[in-house]
Every structure is written in structure tokens, then in C-alpha cells.
Amino acid sequence: MKLTTRSPNCNVIEFDNGTSVLFSYSVPVAVAIGNPLKSVGSVGIYKSSAKYSNSTSRHINAWTATTKTLPQAELEALINTVIV
């Protein structure tokens, strides 16, 4: 597991299984399941459909251009499923 600070109040946790979770402030707002930089094993990138601050929106948009959105509760459930 590796924590990377992308900017103030924006962090990414990368897990050994290739999953990465983007946090804005203390809220998980996007997840990349598998390794999105490699075509093999890449499952998808999802972001929260919840509306947060302009800063959080910038954090998400800088990390991914995906259009796959999930409600916040479903995003968190998905994260809990893939990191266990």
C-alpha cells in the first residue's frame, strides 16, 4: 500500500492489487480498479456522483476523465469490496 499526496487535501492510496482510491479531504471520491495504466487487468474507473466543493471537483477531474459515476454510498461499497 502506498499513499501519494497529489496536492493539498488530495491524496491517492494505491493498493498492492492494483486498485487506487482518490481522497479529496477525507472523503473517497474516485476509484480505479485494477491498474488503469495497463490494459491487462484493468477493470474500470469510477467517480462519485455526489456534488462536493469546487476543489473536490478539480481533484476528481485532474485524476480522471471517466464518465462512469456512482452514488457515494455505492462508490464506498465498491471500494470496500475491492480492497479487502
C-alpha positions as a Markdown table, in Angstrom:
| # | Residue | x | y | z |
|---|---|---|---|---|
| 1 | Met | 0.0 | 0.0 | 0.0 |
| 2 | Lys | 1.3 | 3.4 | -0.9 |
| 3 | Leu | 0.0 | 6.9 | -0.1 |
| 4 | Thr | 0.7 | 9.7 | -2.5 |
| 5 | Thr | -0.2 | 13.4 | -2.0 |
| 6 | Arg | -1.2 | 14.9 | -5.3 |
| 7 | Ser | -2.0 | 18.4 | -4.0 |
| 8 | Pro | -3.1 | 19.9 | -0.7 |
| 9 | Asn | -6.1 | 18.0 | 0.6 |
| 10 | Cys | -5.9 | 15.5 | -2.3 |
| 11 | Asn | -4.3 | 12.0 | -1.8 |
| 12 | Val | -4.3 | 8.7 | -3.5 |
| 13 | Ile | -3.9 | 5.3 | -1.8 |
| 14 | Glu | -2.5 | 2.6 | -4.2 |
| 15 | Phe | -3.1 | -1.0 | -3.0 |
| 16 | Asp | -1.0 | -4.0 | -3.9 |
| 17 | Asn | -3.8 | -5.5 | -6.0 |
| 18 | Gly | -3.6 | -2.5 | -8.4 |
| 19 | Thr | -6.6 | -0.6 | -7.0 |
| 20 | Ser | -6.2 | 3.1 | -6.3 |
| 21 | Val | -8.5 | 5.3 | -4.3 |
| 22 | Leu | -8.6 | 9.1 | -4.7 |
| 23 | Phe | -9.4 | 11.0 | -1.5 |
| 24 | Ser | -10.4 | 14.7 | -1.5 |
| 25 | Tyr | -10.0 | 16.0 | 2.0 |
| 26 | Ser | -11.0 | 12.8 | 3.9 |
| 27 | Val | -13.7 | 11.5 | 1.5 |
| 28 | Pro | -13.1 | 8.8 | -1.1 |
| 29 | Val | -14.3 | 10.3 | -4.3 |
| 30 | Ala | -13.0 | 8.0 | -7.1 |
| 31 | Val | -11.6 | 4.5 | -7.5 |
| 32 | Ala | -9.5 | 2.8 | -10.2 |
| 33 | Ile | -10.0 | -0.9 | -10.0 |
| 34 | Gly | -7.0 | -2.8 | -11.4 |
| 35 | Asn | -4.3 | -0.8 | -13.0 |
| 36 | Pro | -5.8 | 1.7 | -15.4 |
| 37 | Leu | -2.3 | 2.4 | -16.9 |
| 38 | Lys | -2.1 | -1.2 | -18.1 |
| 39 | Ser | -4.6 | -2.8 | -20.5 |
| 40 | Val | -4.4 | -6.2 | -18.8 |
| 41 | Gly | -6.3 | -6.4 | -15.6 |
| 42 | Ser | -7.9 | -3.0 | -15.9 |
| 43 | Val | -11.5 | -3.2 | -14.7 |
| 44 | Gly | -12.6 | 0.4 | -14.6 |
| 45 | Ile | -12.5 | 3.9 | -13.1 |
| 46 | Tyr | -15.5 | 5.2 | -11.2 |
| 47 | Lys | -16.2 | 8.6 | -9.5 |
| 48 | Ser | -18.8 | 9.8 | -7.1 |
| 49 | Ser | -21.9 | 11.4 | -8.5 |
| 50 | Ala | -22.2 | 13.4 | -5.3 |
| 51 | Lys | -21.7 | 17.1 | -5.6 |
| 52 | Tyr | -18.9 | 18.5 | -3.5 |
| 53 | Ser | -16.9 | 21.7 | -3.4 |
| 54 | Asn | -15.2 | 23.2 | -6.5 |
| 55 | Ser | -11.9 | 22.0 | -5.0 |
| 56 | Thr | -13.1 | 18.4 | -4.9 |
| 57 | Ser | -14.4 | 18.6 | -8.4 |
| 58 | Arg | -11.0 | 19.8 | -9.6 |
| 59 | His | -9.3 | 16.9 | -7.7 |
| 60 | Ile | -11.5 | 14.4 | -9.4 |
| 61 | Asn | -11.2 | 15.9 | -12.9 |
| 62 | Ala | -7.4 | 16.2 | -12.6 |
| 63 | Trp | -7.2 | 12.5 | -11.7 |
| 64 | Thr | -9.6 | 11.0 | -14.2 |
| 65 | Ala | -11.8 | 12.0 | -17.1 |
| 66 | Thr | -14.2 | 9.0 | -16.6 |
| 67 | Thr | -17.9 | 9.4 | -17.2 |
| 68 | Lys | -18.7 | 6.4 | -15.0 |
| 69 | Thr | -20.3 | 7.7 | -11.9 |
| 70 | Leu | -21.8 | 6.0 | -8.9 |
| 71 | Pro | -23.7 | 7.4 | -5.9 |
| 72 | Gln | -21.3 | 8.0 | -3.0 |
| 73 | Ala | -22.7 | 5.1 | -0.9 |
| 74 | Glu | -22.2 | 2.6 | -3.9 |
| 75 | Leu | -18.7 | 4.0 | -4.6 |
| 76 | Glu | -17.7 | 3.4 | -0.9 |
| 77 | Ala | -19.2 | -0.1 | -1.0 |
| 78 | Leu | -17.3 | -0.9 | -4.2 |
| 79 | Ile | -14.1 | 0.4 | -2.6 |
| 80 | Asn | -14.7 | -1.8 | 0.5 |
| 81 | Thr | -15.2 | -4.8 | -1.8 |
| 82 | Val | -12.1 | -4.4 | -3.8 |
| 83 | Ile | -9.6 | -3.5 | -1.1 |
| 84 | Val | -10.5 | -6.3 | 1.3 |
